[in-house]
Amino acid sequence: MALATRNLMQDLREAGAITGGPKPFSARDRSAFLGALDRTVMRLKRGGFG
């Protein structure tokens, strides 16, 4: 089933039926991600994880 789905999706992409995807990260998205990552790392360090 997974192989059939993969092949179908490849055929659709090659035919131009599927041309999009998620939009790229904006500067705001990147900043939000890095802030969340920093908070998580700090929380783990305070908890004695490393």
PDB file of all heavy atoms in Angstrom:
ATOM      1  N   MET A   1       0.816  -1.186   0.000  1.00  0.00           N
ATOM      2  CA  MET A   1       0.000   0.000   0.000  1.00  0.00           C
ATOM      3  C   MET A   1       0.867   1.260   0.000  1.00  0.00           C
ATOM      4  O   MET A   1       0.586   2.206  -0.727  1.00  0.00           O
ATOM      5  CB  MET A   1      -0.915  -0.037   1.224  1.00  0.00           C
ATOM      6  CG  MET A   1      -1.853   1.124   1.290  1.00  0.00           C
ATOM      7  SD  MET A   1      -2.970   1.151  -0.088  1.00  0.00           S
ATOM      8  CE  MET A   1      -4.486   1.311   0.730  1.00  0.00           C
ATOM      9  N   ALA A   2       1.918   1.269   0.823  1.00  0.00           N
ATOM     10  CA  ALA A   2       2.794   2.443   0.905  1.00  0.00           C
ATOM     11  C   ALA A   2       3.504   2.671  -0.425  1.00  0.00           C
ATOM     12  O   ALA A   2       3.657   3.812  -0.875  1.00  0.00           O
ATOM     13  CB  ALA A   2       3.802   2.275   2.030  1.00  0.00           C
ATOM     14  N   LEU A   3       3.930   1.597  -1.051  1.00  0.00           N
ATOM     15  CA  LEU A   3       4.613   1.714  -2.341  1.00  0.00           C
ATOM     16  C   LEU A   3       3.661   2.238  -3.404  1.00  0.00           C
ATOM     17  O   LEU A   3       4.031   3.105  -4.214  1.00  0.00           O
ATOM     18  CB  LEU A   3       5.171   0.349  -2.758  1.00  0.00           C
ATOM     19  CG  LEU A   3       5.999   0.316  -4.033  1.00  0.00           C
ATOM     20  CD1 LEU A   3       7.181   1.273  -3.944  1.00  0.00           C
ATOM     21  CD2 LEU A   3       6.495  -1.094  -4.300  1.00  0.00           C
ATOM     22  N   ALA A   4       2.441   1.792  -3.408  1.00  0.00           N
ATOM     23  CA  ALA A   4       1.458   2.276  -4.378  1.00  0.00           C
ATOM     24  C   ALA A   4       1.177   3.756  -4.171  1.00  0.00           C
ATOM     25  O   ALA A   4       1.081   4.525  -5.139  1.00  0.00           O
ATOM     26  CB  ALA A   4       0.157   1.473  -4.251  1.00  0.00           C
ATOM     27  N   THR A   5       1.076   4.185  -2.921  1.00  0.00           N
ATOM     28  CA  THR A   5       0.851   5.598  -2.627  1.00  0.00           C
ATOM     29  C   THR A   5       2.034   6.431  -3.080  1.00  0.00           C
ATOM     30  O   THR A   5       1.871   7.497  -3.673  1.00  0.00           O
ATOM     31  CB  THR A   5       0.610   5.797  -1.118  1.00  0.00           C
ATOM     32  OG1 THR A   5      -0.525   5.020  -0.733  1.00  0.00           O
ATOM     33  CG2 THR A   5       0.369   7.251  -0.788  1.00  0.00           C
ATOM     34  N   ARG A   6       3.234   5.934  -2.817  1.00  0.00           N
ATOM     35  CA  ARG A   6       4.444   6.660  -3.233  1.00  0.00           C
ATOM     36  C   ARG A   6       4.469   6.818  -4.747  1.00  0.00           C
ATOM     37  O   ARG A   6       4.746   7.899  -5.269  1.00  0.00           O
ATOM     38  CB  ARG A   6       5.689   5.927  -2.763  1.00  0.00           C
ATOM     39  CG  ARG A   6       6.969   6.710  -3.048  1.00  0.00           C
ATOM     40  CD  ARG A   6       8.185   5.906  -2.767  1.00  0.00           C
ATOM     41  NE  ARG A   6       8.346   4.932  -3.845  1.00  0.00           N
ATOM     42  CZ  ARG A   6       9.381   4.126  -3.967  1.00  0.00           C
ATOM     43  NH1 ARG A   6      10.330   4.116  -3.063  1.00  0.00           N
ATOM     44  NH2 ARG A   6       9.473   3.293  -4.979  1.00  0.00           N
ATOM     45  N   ASN A   7       4.168   5.754  -5.461  1.00  0.00           N
ATOM     46  CA  ASN A   7       4.181   5.809  -6.922  1.00  0.00           C
ATOM     47  C   ASN A   7       3.103   6.746  -7.458  1.00  0.00           C
ATOM     48  O   ASN A   7       3.340   7.503  -8.401  1.00  0.00           O
ATOM     49  CB  ASN A   7       4.006   4.413  -7.515  1.00  0.00           C
ATOM     50  CG  ASN A   7       5.235   3.555  -7.313  1.00  0.00           C
ATOM     51  OD1 ASN A   7       6.332   4.061  -7.106  1.00  0.00           O
ATOM     52  ND2 ASN A   7       5.051   2.246  -7.347  1.00  0.00           N
ATOM     53  N   LEU A   8       1.931   6.719  -6.849  1.00  0.00           N
ATOM     54  CA  LEU A   8       0.851   7.608  -7.262  1.00  0.00           C
ATOM     55  C   LEU A   8       1.265   9.067  -7.060  1.00  0.00           C
ATOM     56  O   LEU A   8       1.082   9.904  -7.948  1.00  0.00           O
ATOM     57  CB  LEU A   8      -0.427   7.304  -6.478  1.00  0.00           C
ATOM     58  CG  LEU A   8      -1.578   8.281  -6.707  1.00  0.00           C
ATOM     59  CD1 LEU A   8      -2.025   8.274  -8.164  1.00  0.00           C
ATOM     60  CD2 LEU A   8      -2.728   7.975  -5.777  1.00  0.00           C
ATOM     61  N   MET A   9       1.808   9.373  -5.908  1.00  0.00           N
ATOM     62  CA  MET A   9       2.223  10.745  -5.627  1.00  0.00           C
ATOM     63  C   MET A   9       3.319  11.195  -6.590  1.00  0.00           C
ATOM     64  O   MET A   9       3.326  12.335  -7.053  1.00  0.00           O
ATOM     65  CB  MET A   9       2.695  10.881  -4.182  1.00  0.00           C
ATOM     66  CG  MET A   9       1.591  10.625  -3.168  1.00  0.00           C
ATOM     67  SD  MET A   9       0.138  11.664  -3.377  1.00  0.00           S
ATOM     68  CE  MET A   9       0.771  13.205  -2.811  1.00  0.00           C
ATOM     69  N   GLN A  10       4.241  10.315  -6.921  1.00  0.00           N
ATOM     70  CA  GLN A  10       5.299  10.648  -7.881  1.00  0.00           C
ATOM     71  C   GLN A  10       4.692  10.945  -9.243  1.00  0.00           C
ATOM     72  O   GLN A  10       5.068  11.931  -9.890  1.00  0.00           O
ATOM     73  CB  GLN A  10       6.298   9.499  -7.993  1.00  0.00           C
ATOM     74  CG  GLN A  10       7.422   9.801  -8.968  1.00  0.00           C
ATOM     75  CD  GLN A  10       8.417   8.654  -9.074  1.00  0.00           C
ATOM     76  OE1 GLN A  10       8.309   7.646  -8.387  1.00  0.00           O
ATOM     77  NE2 GLN A  10       9.398   8.816  -9.937  1.00  0.00           N
ATOM     78  N   ASP A  11       3.760  10.133  -9.677  1.00  0.00           N
ATOM     79  CA  ASP A  11       3.100  10.368 -10.969  1.00  0.00           C
ATOM     80  C   ASP A  11       2.365  11.703 -10.976  1.00  0.00           C
ATOM     81  O   ASP A  11       2.412  12.448 -11.959  1.00  0.00           O
ATOM     82  CB  ASP A  11       2.124   9.232 -11.291  1.00  0.00           C
ATOM     83  CG  ASP A  11       2.830   7.923 -11.607  1.00  0.00           C
ATOM     84  OD1 ASP A  11       4.047   7.955 -11.893  1.00  0.00           O
ATOM     85  OD2 ASP A  11       2.152   6.873 -11.578  1.00  0.00           O
ATOM     86  N   LEU A  12       1.681  12.021  -9.885  1.00  0.00           N
ATOM     87  CA  LEU A  12       0.961  13.291  -9.799  1.00  0.00           C
ATOM     88  C   LEU A  12       1.925  14.478  -9.828  1.00  0.00           C
ATOM     89  O   LEU A  12       1.657  15.490 -10.481  1.00  0.00           O
ATOM     90  CB  LEU A  12       0.103  13.339  -8.532  1.00  0.00           C
ATOM     91  CG  LEU A  12      -1.109  12.413  -8.518  1.00  0.00           C
ATOM     92  CD1 LEU A  12      -1.764  12.416  -7.148  1.00  0.00           C
ATOM     93  CD2 LEU A  12      -2.100  12.790  -9.608  1.00  0.00           C
ATOM     94  N   ARG A  13       3.043  14.356  -9.136  1.00  0.00           N
ATOM     95  CA  ARG A  13       4.036  15.442  -9.153  1.00  0.00           C
ATOM     96  C   ARG A  13       4.606  15.632 -10.552  1.00  0.00           C
ATOM     97  O   ARG A  13       4.761  16.755 -11.028  1.00  0.00           O
ATOM     98  CB  ARG A  13       5.152  15.154  -8.156  1.00  0.00           C
ATOM     99  CG  ARG A  13       4.801  15.469  -6.723  1.00  0.00           C
ATOM    100  CD  ARG A  13       6.019  15.412  -5.816  1.00  0.00           C
ATOM    101  NE  ARG A  13       6.665  14.112  -5.807  1.00  0.00           N
ATOM    102  CZ  ARG A  13       6.305  13.094  -5.027  1.00  0.00           C
ATOM    103  NH1 ARG A  13       5.302  13.229  -4.191  1.00  0.00           N
ATOM    104  NH2 ARG A  13       6.947  11.952  -5.080  1.00  0.00           N
ATOM    105  N   GLU A  14       4.933  14.530 -11.209  1.00  0.00           N
ATOM    106  CA  GLU A  14       5.498  14.616 -12.552  1.00  0.00           C
ATOM    107  C   GLU A  14       4.508  15.204 -13.550  1.00  0.00           C
ATOM    108  O   GLU A  14       4.901  15.885 -14.495  1.00  0.00           O
ATOM    109  CB  GLU A  14       5.965  13.238 -13.015  1.00  0.00           C
ATOM    110  CG  GLU A  14       7.210  12.761 -12.295  1.00  0.00           C
ATOM    111  CD  GLU A  14       7.574  11.325 -12.622  1.00  0.00           C
ATOM    112  OE1 GLU A  14       6.804  10.641 -13.330  1.00  0.00           O
ATOM    113  OE2 GLU A  14       8.645  10.876 -12.158  1.00  0.00           O
ATOM    114  N   ALA A  15       3.222  14.970 -13.328  1.00  0.00           N
ATOM    115  CA  ALA A  15       2.196  15.494 -14.223  1.00  0.00           C
ATOM    116  C   ALA A  15       1.871  16.956 -13.920  1.00  0.00           C
ATOM    117  O   ALA A  15       1.145  17.601 -14.662  1.00  0.00           O
ATOM    118  CB  ALA A  15       0.927  14.640 -14.111  1.00  0.00           C
ATOM    119  N   GLY A  16       2.407  17.471 -12.828  1.00  0.00           N
ATOM    120  CA  GLY A  16       2.156  18.856 -12.463  1.00  0.00           C
ATOM    121  C   GLY A  16       0.909  19.063 -11.640  1.00  0.00           C
ATOM    122  O   GLY A  16       0.504  20.190 -11.382  1.00  0.00           O
ATOM    123  N   ALA A  17       0.260  17.981 -11.239  1.00  0.00           N
ATOM    124  CA  ALA A  17      -0.967  18.095 -10.462  1.00  0.00           C
ATOM    125  C   ALA A  17      -0.675  18.566  -9.041  1.00  0.00           C
ATOM    126  O   ALA A  17      -1.483  19.244  -8.432  1.00  0.00           O
ATOM    127  CB  ALA A  17      -1.701  16.758 -10.421  1.00  0.00           C
ATOM    128  N   ILE A  18       0.467  18.193  -8.523  1.00  0.00           N
ATOM    129  CA  ILE A  18       0.866  18.616  -7.186  1.00  0.00           C
ATOM    130  C   ILE A  18       2.141  19.424  -7.343  1.00  0.00           C
ATOM    131  O   ILE A  18       3.186  18.893  -7.696  1.00  0.00           O
ATOM    132  CB  ILE A  18       1.116  17.407  -6.263  1.00  0.00           C
ATOM    133  CG1 ILE A  18      -0.146  16.585  -6.120  1.00  0.00           C
ATOM    134  CG2 ILE A  18       1.634  17.863  -4.909  1.00  0.00           C
ATOM    135  CD1 ILE A  18       0.023  15.329  -5.294  1.00  0.00           C
ATOM    136  N   THR A  19       2.040  20.714  -7.119  1.00  0.00           N
ATOM    137  CA  THR A  19       3.212  21.564  -7.334  1.00  0.00           C
ATOM    138  C   THR A  19       3.626  22.317  -6.083  1.00  0.00           C
ATOM    139  O   THR A  19       4.674  22.930  -6.059  1.00  0.00           O
ATOM    140  CB  THR A  19       2.924  22.604  -8.434  1.00  0.00           C
ATOM    141  OG1 THR A  19       1.801  23.374  -8.045  1.00  0.00           O
ATOM    142  CG2 THR A  19       2.662  21.933  -9.760  1.00  0.00           C
ATOM    143  N   GLY A  20       2.804  22.305  -5.067  1.00  0.00           N
ATOM    144  CA  GLY A  20       3.090  23.108  -3.887  1.00  0.00           C
ATOM    145  C   GLY A  20       3.643  22.304  -2.746  1.00  0.00           C
ATOM    146  O   GLY A  20       3.963  21.132  -2.858  1.00  0.00           O
ATOM    147  N   GLY A  21       3.749  22.972  -1.681  1.00  0.00           N
ATOM    148  CA  GLY A  21       4.201  22.385  -0.431  1.00  0.00           C
ATOM    149  C   GLY A  21       4.033  23.445   0.629  1.00  0.00           C
ATOM    150  O   GLY A  21       3.452  24.499   0.376  1.00  0.00           O
ATOM    151  N   PRO A  22       4.563  23.195   1.788  1.00  0.00           N
ATOM    152  CA  PRO A  22       4.440  24.219   2.814  1.00  0.00           C
ATOM    153  C   PRO A  22       5.270  25.444   2.451  1.00  0.00           C
ATOM    154  O   PRO A  22       6.282  25.337   1.762  1.00  0.00           O
ATOM    155  CB  PRO A  22       4.980  23.531   4.071  1.00  0.00           C
ATOM    156  CG  PRO A  22       5.812  22.412   3.581  1.00  0.00           C
ATOM    157  CD  PRO A  22       5.266  22.011   2.251  1.00  0.00           C
ATOM    158  N   LYS A  23       4.827  26.601   2.921  1.00  0.00           N
ATOM    159  CA  LYS A  23       5.579  27.815   2.643  1.00  0.00           C
ATOM    160  C   LYS A  23       6.890  27.785   3.429  1.00  0.00           C
ATOM    161  O   LYS A  23       6.968  27.147   4.485  1.00  0.00           O
ATOM    162  CB  LYS A  23       4.763  29.050   2.988  1.00  0.00           C
ATOM    163  CG  LYS A  23       4.428  29.201   4.447  1.00  0.00           C
ATOM    164  CD  LYS A  23       3.612  30.446   4.696  1.00  0.00           C
ATOM    165  CE  LYS A  23       3.341  30.561   6.193  1.00  0.00           C
ATOM    166  NZ  LYS A  23       2.698  31.778   6.542  1.00  0.00           N
ATOM    167  N   PRO A  24       7.924  28.434   2.943  1.00  0.00           N
ATOM    168  CA  PRO A  24       9.203  28.433   3.657  1.00  0.00           C
ATOM    169  C   PRO A  24       9.105  29.185   4.983  1.00  0.00           C
ATOM    170  O   PRO A  24       8.216  30.011   5.176  1.00  0.00           O
ATOM    171  CB  PRO A  24      10.152  29.146   2.705  1.00  0.00           C
ATOM    172  CG  PRO A  24       9.380  29.599   1.543  1.00  0.00           C
ATOM    173  CD  PRO A  24       7.981  29.132   1.677  1.00  0.00           C
ATOM    174  N   PHE A  25      10.036  28.895   5.872  1.00  0.00           N
ATOM    175  CA  PHE A  25      10.102  29.605   7.144  1.00  0.00           C
ATOM    176  C   PHE A  25      10.339  31.078   6.898  1.00  0.00           C
ATOM    177  O   PHE A  25      11.203  31.462   6.108  1.00  0.00           O
ATOM    178  CB  PHE A  25      11.283  29.079   7.969  1.00  0.00           C
ATOM    179  CG  PHE A  25      10.916  28.058   9.018  1.00  0.00           C
ATOM    180  CD1 PHE A  25       9.792  27.284   8.914  1.00  0.00           C
ATOM    181  CD2 PHE A  25      11.724  27.885  10.121  1.00  0.00           C
ATOM    182  CE1 PHE A  25       9.467  26.357   9.880  1.00  0.00           C
ATOM    183  CE2 PHE A  25      11.411  26.957  11.096  1.00  0.00           C
ATOM    184  CZ  PHE A  25      10.290  26.199  10.979  1.00  0.00           C
ATOM    185  N   SER A  26       9.611  31.903   7.597  1.00  0.00           N
ATOM    186  CA  SER A  26       9.863  33.341   7.552  1.00  0.00           C
ATOM    187  C   SER A  26      10.823  33.674   8.695  1.00  0.00           C
ATOM    188  O   SER A  26      11.134  32.824   9.546  1.00  0.00           O
ATOM    189  CB  SER A  26       8.558  34.113   7.726  1.00  0.00           C
ATOM    190  OG  SER A  26       8.051  33.937   9.038  1.00  0.00           O
ATOM    191  N   ALA A  27      11.291  34.906   8.731  1.00  0.00           N
ATOM    192  CA  ALA A  27      12.174  35.332   9.822  1.00  0.00           C
ATOM    193  C   ALA A  27      11.440  35.190  11.157  1.00  0.00           C
ATOM    194  O   ALA A  27      12.037  34.804  12.167  1.00  0.00           O
ATOM    195  CB  ALA A  27      12.627  36.761   9.596  1.00  0.00           C
ATOM    196  N   ARG A  28      10.148  35.475  11.160  1.00  0.00           N
ATOM    197  CA  ARG A  28       9.351  35.350  12.390  1.00  0.00           C
ATOM    198  C   ARG A  28       9.248  33.891  12.826  1.00  0.00           C
ATOM    199  O   ARG A  28       9.352  33.577  14.024  1.00  0.00           O
ATOM    200  CB  ARG A  28       7.973  35.944  12.135  1.00  0.00           C
ATOM    201  CG  ARG A  28       7.112  35.990  13.352  1.00  0.00           C
ATOM    202  CD  ARG A  28       5.808  36.695  13.038  1.00  0.00           C
ATOM    203  NE  ARG A  28       4.967  36.726  14.215  1.00  0.00           N
ATOM    204  CZ  ARG A  28       3.773  37.232  14.252  1.00  0.00           C
ATOM    205  NH1 ARG A  28       3.260  37.772  13.176  1.00  0.00           N
ATOM    206  NH2 ARG A  28       3.066  37.217  15.347  1.00  0.00           N
ATOM    207  N   ASP A  29       9.032  32.981  11.868  1.00  0.00           N
ATOM    208  CA  ASP A  29       8.956  31.548  12.187  1.00  0.00           C
ATOM    209  C   ASP A  29      10.278  31.066  12.785  1.00  0.00           C
ATOM    210  O   ASP A  29      10.300  30.319  13.764  1.00  0.00           O
ATOM    211  CB  ASP A  29       8.649  30.729  10.937  1.00  0.00           C
ATOM    212  CG  ASP A  29       7.281  31.005  10.354  1.00  0.00           C
ATOM    213  OD1 ASP A  29       6.363  31.371  11.106  1.00  0.00           O
ATOM    214  OD2 ASP A  29       7.141  30.861   9.117  1.00  0.00           O
ATOM    215  N   ARG A  30      11.365  31.474  12.172  1.00  0.00           N
ATOM    216  CA  ARG A  30      12.691  31.069  12.643  1.00  0.00           C
ATOM    217  C   ARG A  30      12.935  31.579  14.059  1.00  0.00           C
ATOM    218  O   ARG A  30      13.425  30.850  14.921  1.00  0.00           O
ATOM    219  CB  ARG A  30      13.768  31.586  11.695  1.00  0.00           C
ATOM    220  CG  ARG A  30      15.184  31.221  12.110  1.00  0.00           C
ATOM    221  CD  ARG A  30      16.190  31.723  11.071  1.00  0.00           C
ATOM    222  NE  ARG A  30      17.535  31.633  11.557  1.00  0.00           N
ATOM    223  CZ  ARG A  30      18.272  30.532  11.533  1.00  0.00           C
ATOM    224  NH1 ARG A  30      17.759  29.424  11.032  1.00  0.00           N
ATOM    225  NH2 ARG A  30      19.494  30.533  11.994  1.00  0.00           N
ATOM    226  N   SER A  31      12.576  32.826  14.303  1.00  0.00           N
ATOM    227  CA  SER A  31      12.756  33.407  15.629  1.00  0.00           C
ATOM    228  C   SER A  31      11.926  32.659  16.671  1.00  0.00           C
ATOM    229  O   SER A  31      12.407  32.367  17.771  1.00  0.00           O
ATOM    230  CB  SER A  31      12.380  34.883  15.585  1.00  0.00           C
ATOM    231  OG  SER A  31      12.520  35.460  16.855  1.00  0.00           O
ATOM    232  N   ALA A  32      10.690  32.337  16.345  1.00  0.00           N
ATOM    233  CA  ALA A  32       9.827  31.606  17.268  1.00  0.00           C
ATOM    234  C   ALA A  32      10.395  30.214  17.549  1.00  0.00           C
ATOM    235  O   ALA A  32      10.397  29.750  18.705  1.00  0.00           O
ATOM    236  CB  ALA A  32       8.417  31.493  16.695  1.00  0.00           C
ATOM    237  N   PHE A  33      10.896  29.547  16.527  1.00  0.00           N
ATOM    238  CA  PHE A  33      11.480  28.222  16.703  1.00  0.00           C
ATOM    239  C   PHE A  33      12.706  28.285  17.606  1.00  0.00           C
ATOM    240  O   PHE A  33      12.850  27.495  18.545  1.00  0.00           O
ATOM    241  CB  PHE A  33      11.857  27.608  15.349  1.00  0.00           C
ATOM    242  CG  PHE A  33      12.675  26.362  15.480  1.00  0.00           C
ATOM    243  CD1 PHE A  33      12.078  25.157  15.804  1.00  0.00           C
ATOM    244  CD2 PHE A  33      14.049  26.385  15.294  1.00  0.00           C
ATOM    245  CE1 PHE A  33      12.831  24.005  15.947  1.00  0.00           C
ATOM    246  CE2 PHE A  33      14.810  25.241  15.439  1.00  0.00           C
ATOM    247  CZ  PHE A  33      14.197  24.042  15.762  1.00  0.00           C
ATOM    248  N   LEU A  34      13.602  29.240  17.325  1.00  0.00           N
ATOM    249  CA  LEU A  34      14.826  29.340  18.112  1.00  0.00           C
ATOM    250  C   LEU A  34      14.521  29.704  19.567  1.00  0.00           C
ATOM    251  O   LEU A  34      15.175  29.203  20.486  1.00  0.00           O
ATOM    252  CB  LEU A  34      15.779  30.358  17.489  1.00  0.00           C
ATOM    253  CG  LEU A  34      16.384  29.919  16.153  1.00  0.00           C
ATOM    254  CD1 LEU A  34      17.195  31.052  15.545  1.00  0.00           C
ATOM    255  CD2 LEU A  34      17.224  28.674  16.316  1.00  0.00           C
ATOM    256  N   GLY A  35      13.524  30.550  19.777  1.00  0.00           N
ATOM    257  CA  GLY A  35      13.131  30.883  21.145  1.00  0.00           C
ATOM    258  C   GLY A  35      12.604  29.673  21.889  1.00  0.00           C
ATOM    259  O   GLY A  35      12.958  29.434  23.053  1.00  0.00           O
ATOM    260  N   ALA A  36      11.763  28.896  21.240  1.00  0.00           N
ATOM    261  CA  ALA A  36      11.215  27.688  21.864  1.00  0.00           C
ATOM    262  C   ALA A  36      12.318  26.670  22.134  1.00  0.00           C
ATOM    263  O   ALA A  36      12.332  26.025  23.195  1.00  0.00           O
ATOM    264  CB  ALA A  36      10.139  27.080  20.976  1.00  0.00           C
ATOM    265  N   LEU A  37      13.252  26.535  21.216  1.00  0.00           N
ATOM    266  CA  LEU A  37      14.367  25.610  21.401  1.00  0.00           C
ATOM    267  C   LEU A  37      15.220  26.043  22.585  1.00  0.00           C
ATOM    268  O   LEU A  37      15.593  25.230  23.435  1.00  0.00           O
ATOM    269  CB  LEU A  37      15.207  25.539  20.123  1.00  0.00           C
ATOM    270  CG  LEU A  37      16.440  24.650  20.177  1.00  0.00           C
ATOM    271  CD1 LEU A  37      16.048  23.196  20.425  1.00  0.00           C
ATOM    272  CD2 LEU A  37      17.232  24.778  18.879  1.00  0.00           C
ATOM    273  N   ASP A  38      15.524  27.324  22.662  1.00  0.00           N
ATOM    274  CA  ASP A  38      16.330  27.849  23.760  1.00  0.00           C
ATOM    275  C   ASP A  38      15.640  27.610  25.109  1.00  0.00           C
ATOM    276  O   ASP A  38      16.272  27.164  26.065  1.00  0.00           O
ATOM    277  CB  ASP A  38      16.587  29.341  23.548  1.00  0.00           C
ATOM    278  CG  ASP A  38      17.579  29.888  24.554  1.00  0.00           C
ATOM    279  OD1 ASP A  38      18.662  29.288  24.706  1.00  0.00           O
ATOM    280  OD2 ASP A  38      17.255  30.915  25.195  1.00  0.00           O
ATOM    281  N   ARG A  39      14.330  27.898  25.179  1.00  0.00           N
ATOM    282  CA  ARG A  39      13.594  27.669  26.425  1.00  0.00           C
ATOM    283  C   ARG A  39      13.622  26.196  26.824  1.00  0.00           C
ATOM    284  O   ARG A  39      13.796  25.863  28.003  1.00  0.00           O
ATOM    285  CB  ARG A  39      12.149  28.139  26.285  1.00  0.00           C
ATOM    286  CG  ARG A  39      11.997  29.641  26.313  1.00  0.00           C
ATOM    287  CD  ARG A  39      10.545  30.067  26.399  1.00  0.00           C
ATOM    288  NE  ARG A  39       9.728  29.575  25.291  1.00  0.00           N
ATOM    289  CZ  ARG A  39       9.617  30.173  24.109  1.00  0.00           C
ATOM    290  NH1 ARG A  39      10.289  31.275  23.853  1.00  0.00           N
ATOM    291  NH2 ARG A  39       8.840  29.662  23.165  1.00  0.00           N
ATOM    292  N   THR A  40      13.486  25.312  25.854  1.00  0.00           N
ATOM    293  CA  THR A  40      13.494  23.874  26.138  1.00  0.00           C
ATOM    294  C   THR A  40      14.847  23.414  26.646  1.00  0.00           C
ATOM    295  O   THR A  40      14.949  22.668  27.627  1.00  0.00           O
ATOM    296  CB  THR A  40      13.092  23.075  24.886  1.00  0.00           C
ATOM    297  OG1 THR A  40      11.798  23.493  24.469  1.00  0.00           O
ATOM    298  CG2 THR A  40      13.093  21.585  25.142  1.00  0.00           C
ATOM    299  N   VAL A  41      15.903  23.873  26.006  1.00  0.00           N
ATOM    300  CA  VAL A  41      17.261  23.495  26.424  1.00  0.00           C
ATOM    301  C   VAL A  41      17.529  23.996  27.841  1.00  0.00           C
ATOM    302  O   VAL A  41      18.068  23.269  28.681  1.00  0.00           O
ATOM    303  CB  VAL A  41      18.310  24.032  25.422  1.00  0.00           C
ATOM    304  CG1 VAL A  41      19.714  23.892  25.978  1.00  0.00           C
ATOM    305  CG2 VAL A  41      18.191  23.298  24.097  1.00  0.00           C
ATOM    306  N   MET A  42      17.154  25.241  28.116  1.00  0.00           N
ATOM    307  CA  MET A  42      17.381  25.794  29.453  1.00  0.00           C
ATOM    308  C   MET A  42      16.587  25.025  30.510  1.00  0.00           C
ATOM    309  O   MET A  42      17.093  24.746  31.593  1.00  0.00           O
ATOM    310  CB  MET A  42      16.997  27.274  29.489  1.00  0.00           C
ATOM    311  CG  MET A  42      17.875  28.123  28.610  1.00  0.00           C
ATOM    312  SD  MET A  42      19.612  27.856  28.959  1.00  0.00           S
ATOM    313  CE  MET A  42      19.974  29.353  29.793  1.00  0.00           C
ATOM    314  N   ARG A  43      15.341  24.662  30.183  1.00  0.00           N
ATOM    315  CA  ARG A  43      14.521  23.902  31.122  1.00  0.00           C
ATOM    316  C   ARG A  43      15.167  22.539  31.408  1.00  0.00           C
ATOM    317  O   ARG A  43      15.200  22.085  32.555  1.00  0.00           O
ATOM    318  CB  ARG A  43      13.120  23.714  30.543  1.00  0.00           C
ATOM    319  CG  ARG A  43      12.132  23.173  31.547  1.00  0.00           C
ATOM    320  CD  ARG A  43      10.705  23.065  31.007  1.00  0.00           C
ATOM    321  NE  ARG A  43      10.350  24.150  30.119  1.00  0.00           N
ATOM    322  CZ  ARG A  43       9.817  23.975  28.901  1.00  0.00           C
ATOM    323  NH1 ARG A  43       9.576  22.770  28.434  1.00  0.00           N
ATOM    324  NH2 ARG A  43       9.526  25.008  28.135  1.00  0.00           N
ATOM    325  N   LEU A  44      15.699  21.898  30.365  1.00  0.00           N
ATOM    326  CA  LEU A  44      16.344  20.598  30.574  1.00  0.00           C
ATOM    327  C   LEU A  44      17.625  20.737  31.397  1.00  0.00           C
ATOM    328  O   LEU A  44      17.909  19.900  32.254  1.00  0.00           O
ATOM    329  CB  LEU A  44      16.643  19.953  29.218  1.00  0.00           C
ATOM    330  CG  LEU A  44      15.429  19.430  28.455  1.00  0.00           C
ATOM    331  CD1 LEU A  44      15.821  19.029  27.034  1.00  0.00           C
ATOM    332  CD2 LEU A  44      14.816  18.253  29.180  1.00  0.00           C
ATOM    333  N   LYS A  45      18.383  21.794  31.153  1.00  0.00           N
ATOM    334  CA  LYS A  45      19.621  21.992  31.929  1.00  0.00           C
ATOM    335  C   LYS A  45      19.289  22.224  33.390  1.00  0.00           C
ATOM    336  O   LYS A  45      19.971  21.707  34.275  1.00  0.00           O
ATOM    337  CB  LYS A  45      20.390  23.204  31.379  1.00  0.00           C
ATOM    338  CG  LYS A  45      21.185  22.899  30.136  1.00  0.00           C
ATOM    339  CD  LYS A  45      22.009  24.108  29.740  1.00  0.00           C
ATOM    340  CE  LYS A  45      22.898  23.819  28.566  1.00  0.00           C
ATOM    341  NZ  LYS A  45      23.690  24.985  28.197  1.00  0.00           N
ATOM    342  N   ARG A  46      18.258  23.032  33.659  1.00  0.00           N
ATOM    343  CA  ARG A  46      17.868  23.297  35.045  1.00  0.00           C
ATOM    344  C   ARG A  46      17.377  22.027  35.735  1.00  0.00           C
ATOM    345  O   ARG A  46      17.516  21.859  36.932  1.00  0.00           O
ATOM    346  CB  ARG A  46      16.786  24.375  35.112  1.00  0.00           C
ATOM    347  CG  ARG A  46      17.357  25.763  35.080  1.00  0.00           C
ATOM    348  CD  ARG A  46      16.277  26.799  35.303  1.00  0.00           C
ATOM    349  NE  ARG A  46      15.986  27.379  33.980  1.00  0.00           N
ATOM    350  CZ  ARG A  46      14.801  27.522  33.437  1.00  0.00           C
ATOM    351  NH1 ARG A  46      13.742  27.149  34.081  1.00  0.00           N
ATOM    352  NH2 ARG A  46      14.660  28.038  32.242  1.00  0.00           N
ATOM    353  N   GLY A  47      16.811  21.131  34.952  1.00  0.00           N
ATOM    354  CA  GLY A  47      16.304  19.873  35.520  1.00  0.00           C
ATOM    355  C   GLY A  47      17.373  18.831  35.708  1.00  0.00           C
ATOM    356  O   GLY A  47      17.104  17.719  36.131  1.00  0.00           O
ATOM    357  N   GLY A  48      18.627  19.158  35.371  1.00  0.00           N
ATOM    358  CA  GLY A  48      19.723  18.225  35.561  1.00  0.00           C
ATOM    359  C   GLY A  48      19.889  17.219  34.450  1.00  0.00           C
ATOM    360  O   GLY A  48      20.468  16.164  34.644  1.00  0.00           O
ATOM    361  N   PHE A  49      19.387  17.537  33.265  1.00  0.00           N
ATOM    362  CA  PHE A  49      19.461  16.582  32.151  1.00  0.00           C
ATOM    363  C   PHE A  49      20.856  16.518  31.538  1.00  0.00           C
ATOM    364  O   PHE A  49      21.186  15.586  30.869  1.00  0.00           O
ATOM    365  CB  PHE A  49      18.437  16.938  31.077  1.00  0.00           C
ATOM    366  CG  PHE A  49      18.379  15.943  29.954  1.00  0.00           C
ATOM    367  CD1 PHE A  49      17.854  14.679  30.145  1.00  0.00           C
ATOM    368  CD2 PHE A  49      18.858  16.271  28.708  1.00  0.00           C
ATOM    369  CE1 PHE A  49      17.791  13.761  29.106  1.00  0.00           C
ATOM    370  CE2 PHE A  49      18.803  15.363  27.660  1.00  0.00           C
ATOM    371  CZ  PHE A  49      18.272  14.112  27.871  1.00  0.00           C
ATOM    372  N   GLY A  50      21.675  17.480  31.666  1.00  0.00           N
ATOM    373  CA  GLY A  50      22.971  17.391  30.981  1.00  0.00           C
ATOM    374  C   GLY A  50      23.852  18.422  31.382  1.00  0.00           C
ATOM    375  O   GLY A  50      24.677  19.029  31.435  1.00  0.00           O
TER     376      GLY A  50
END
